[in-house]
Amino acid sequence: MKNIKNNHFLVLGRAGLDLYADPPGTRTEEALAFSSALGGSAANIAVAISKLDGRASLISCVSDDAVGHYILNQLKAYSIACDHMHVVAGEARSSLAVVETRLENCQSVIYRNGASDFHLNEKHIREIKFADYGALIVTGTSLAVEPSQSATLLAMMLASKAGLPVIIDVDYRPYSWASAAEASQVYAAAAAMCDVIIGNDVEFAVMGEGLISARKLAQSTQVVVYKMGEKGSITFVQGKEFETGIYPVTALKPTGAGDAFMGAFITSWADGINVETCVKRGSAAAAIVVTRVGCAPAMPTPIELDQFMKDHA
């Protein structure tokens, strides 16, 4: 397997503002107050890495307004490096998600019109010295629209040439794409450049037929993790496959689990831990996050993760 030479990760994708109906359990349409937090899948992954004693640099664009500057301040508060963050003027706006802390019928309303992160371009990517980092993590939403699509594919190519493992969280959001056919074609091109592919059954179905697609991709990829929600996951590595269950918990909400999984998986891999244990640690982090309010604020520390794994089967 391609090694991660240091624990400083590049994470490419969106960062946004999350507003949570408060108190937990409140429906958005009945809320009288909202609590704010850093959001966006790439930003959440970066926070998960940082809280687990890794280092993360985010590659993205935010709007040149109060929301964009809030996001930058939050990233810095979580010790996320912002060297590759770009502020976009004009009508571009940072993503906003209005979310509920509810398990049943949890509503998540996402505003992505004119999203600033889609303004990432190839010039931004060519400024990065990829050899200084340990790995590149890409969230698939960044592939949906130009110029972000070309910039993301360029980043994957340059990272691979620099000897970095390239990891993708499939992160398929249908509303961002012109069509499912286009998504399938672009994801196939991206997957061909990846060393690790992580996604759920719906996301792998974009590239084929779910589990069949995952098995096929595993023939040319170092690691493929096929997540199945409450049924756990199937991991394909070096011609073998194994199943992993979940850690049963009393969840408050379903959001943030995938981002937590990625953060714990990749930091564990950087520490030289075997893939099976990396998956278990990712599953544990996911279980912790769904029991807490928010996503970025809910990511566990190493002490919390280790204690949870001792206390839960």
N, C-alpha and C positions, 0 to 999 in steps of 0.2 A: 504494500500500500504506500501511496505517496505520503511522506511525513509532513507534519506541521512543524516548521523549524522554530517558531516562537509563538507566544500566546497573544500576539497583537493582531487582531482580525479586522479586515475591511468588511463592512456590511453595507450593501447597496440596496436602496429602496426608500420607501416613504416614511416620513415622520409627520405627525399631526397632533391635533388637540383632541382629547377625549373629554366629553362632559357626561358625568354619571348622575342619573336621577337619584336624589338623596331624600330620605335615608334609603339604604338597601332594601329592595323589595318593591319600591315605588314604581308604578308605571309612568312612563315619560309624560303622557297626556295629563296625568294627575299630579305631577311634581310641582312643588313650590320652590325648590332649590336644587342646584346642581353642584357637584364637586368636580374640579378640573384635574387633569393628569396628562402627562406626555402619552402620545399614542402613535399608531402606525406600526405595522409588523416589523419593519427593519429597525426602527427605533427601539421597539420592545425587545428584539433579539439582542441589540447592542447593550441595553440595560441588563438583560439577563447575564450576558458575558461579563460585564463590569462588576456586577454584584457577586459573581462567582470567581472573582480575583483574576479574570482575564482583562485584556485591554481591547477596546473597540474604537474604530474610527468609522464614522458614518459618511456615506457618499449619497448626497441628495441635494434638493433645492427646496427652499422655503420662501414664502411671500415676504415682500418688504413692507410689513405692517406689524401691528402689535401682536398678532397671533404668531407670525413667523419668528419674531424676537422672543416671544414666550417659549417657543419650541427650542430655540438656541439656548436660552437660559436654563431650561430643564435638562437638555443634553449635557451641558457643562456641570450642572448640579449632580448628575449621575456619573461624572468623570468620563464622558464620551468625548473623544477628540473630534473637533469640528473643522479640522484643516481642509476637509474636502466637502464642506457644506457651502452652498452658494445661495445668495439672496437674489430673488427674481423680482424686478419691478413690473409695473403695469397692472394688468387685470388678473394675473395669476394669483391663486389663493391656496394656502396650505389646507390640507385635508382636515375635516371636522367630522367626528363621530359622536352621535348622541346615543348613549348606551344605557341599558338597564342592568342592575344587579339582581337578576332573577333567573332561576333555572328553567322554569316552564314558560314557553312563549316569550322568551327574552328578545326584545326588539333592539336592533342596532341600526340606526339610521345614519348613513354615511354620505357626506357631501363631498363630491369629487369633481364638480364642474370647474374646468380650467385649472386643474390641479397643478400646483407649482412643481411637484416632484417629477412630473412628466417633461419638464423643461431641461432636465439633465441632458447634456450633449457630449459629443465625442471630444471636444476641446477640454472639457472638465476631466475626462478620463485620461487623456494624454499627459496631463500634469502630474499624475500619480506615479510615484516610484514603487511599483508593486514588489520589488525584491526586498523591500524593508519590512514586509508583513508576513504573517504566518499562513494566512488563507484568505480567500475571498468567499463571502456568503452573499448570495443574491436572492432576493425575494421576487417571485415570478410576476407580480403585478407590474414591475418596472418594464416588463417586456411588451406591455399591451399597446403602447402608443409611441409614435415618433415625436421628438428625437430620442426619447428615453430608451426605446427599443434598441436602436443602433448603438447607443452609448453603452448599454448593458452588455450586449454581445461583444463589443470591443473590449470592455473590461474583463470579461471572461477569457477572451483570447489572450490578452496581454498578461493576465494573471497566470494562465497556464504556461505561457512561454517563459515566465519568470520562475517557474517551478513550484508555484503555489497550488495546493489543492483547491478546486473550485466546487463549492457546495451550493445547491439550490433548494430553497423551500418553494415548492411549486406554487402555492399561494394563488390559486386560480380564482379570480373574481369576475364572473361572466359580464357584469355591468360595465367593466372597463374595456371590453374587447368589441371590435366591430362584428365579429362572428366567431362561432365555435371552430369553424374550419380554419380560420386564420390562427387562432390560438393553438390548435393542434400542430400546425405547420411550424410556428415559431418555437413552441416548446420542444418540438423534436430537434430543431437546430440547436437549441440551448442545451438540451440533455446530452447531445453528442460531445459537448465540451466539459461535462461535469465528472467529478470524481465521486461525489456523493449526491444522491437525489432523495429528498424527503417529502412525502406528501400523503394525503389521505386517499381513500378509495375513489371519491368523486374527482379529485385532482388528477390521479393517474388515468382515469377514464377519458380525460381530455386527449391523452396521447394514445388511446387505444381502447382496451377492454379491461380497465381496472387492474386486477391481479395479474392477468395475462401480460398486460403492458409492463408492469413492474418486473416480472420475471424476464421478459425480453430485454429490458434496459439493463438488468443485472449482468447480462452476458458481456457487456462492454463497459461497465461502470464498477468502481471499486466497492461501493456500498449503496444499497437501495433500501430505504425504510418505508414500508407500506403500512400506514396507520389505519386502524379500523375502529376508532372511537372506543366504546365500552368493551369491544372484543380484543383490544390490545393492538399488537402490530406483528408484522412478519418482516424480518430483516434478511436480506440477501447479501452475502459477503464471500468473496473468493470461492465461488462455486457451491457454497453451502447456504442453507437457510434455517432460521430458527424463529420460533414464536415467543412473544413476550406478552404477559398479561398486563393488567393495570393495577394500580394501588387504589382500592376502594376508599372513597371519602364521601363526606356529605358536602356536595358542591353548592356554592352560592350562585354561580353563573357558569356558562360554557366558554367564555372568551379568554384568550391569552394562553391557552394550553399549548398550542403549537409553537408559539414563540419561546415559551419556557423550555419546551422539549429541545428545540434547536440550541438554545444557549447552554443547557446542561450537557447535551450530547457533545457539542464541539469543544467545550472547555475540558471535558473528560478525555476526549480523544487527544487533545494537545498535551495532557498530562501522561500520555502513554498507556491509558487504561484500555483494556480489550473492548471490542465493539459490543459484545453482549452486555457488559456492565455499563457502557456508555448509553445504551438504549434504556437500561433500567434506571439510570440516573436521570435521563431525559423524561421518562415516564413519571418518576417521583416529583420532579420539578413541575410538570404539568398538573399533577394531582394537587400540589400545594397551591398553585396559582388559582385554580377554580374554587378554592375555599376562601379566597380573599377578595376584597373590593379592589377593582382596577386591574390593570395589566402590568405596566411598568412598575408601579409601587409594590406590586404583589410578588415580584420575582424574589426567590429565596437566596440567602447567603449560603456559603459552604457549610457552616455550622448547622443551619436550619435544614439543609438538604440531607446531610449525614444523619442528623438526629431523626428526621422523618423516616429514612430508610431503616434505621434500627428499630423504630417503633411500629412500622407497618409491614405487613406481608404483601 
